[in-house]
Amino acid sequence: MYRHQKAGDFDSARQEMRDVLAVEEVPRYRATAQGQLEEMADEP
């Protein structure tokens, strides 16, 4: 995700986090991933 963000490819960065959320079961890690995805919502 960070590599995609640094390259300016926010669509791929968001997809990375969606992929994590699709399989992550630990509530704490899901919350972290969801928060990161939400932070990218305002990016291009």
N, C-alpha and C positions, 0 to 999 in steps of 0.2 A: 504494500500500500504506500509506504513512504517513498519508495523508488518512483512509483507512478506519480505521486504528488509532486515530487521534485522536478520531474520531467514535464509537469503541467497537464498530465493525462488523468484528469479527475474522474472521468467515466470508468476507466480501468481501476482506479483506486477504490471507487465506490463498489464496483463489482467484486473486488477482493474481499471487502468487508461483508457484502451480501453472502458470498460463498462461506465465509467464516460463520456467519449467523445461521446458515442452513444446517450446519453440523455441530456447532458448539452446544454443549448441554450444561456447562457450569454457569450458574447464574451470574457470578461476578464477571467472568470473561465475556458472557453475552452482553452484559450491561456496558462493559468497556467498549466492545465492538460497536454496539448500537450508538453509544455516545460519539465515537469517532465518525461513524457514518453520518450522524446528524450534524456534526461540525462541518462536514464537507457539503452540506446541502446548499450553502450560499455560494459555493465556488462555481466557476463556469461549467 
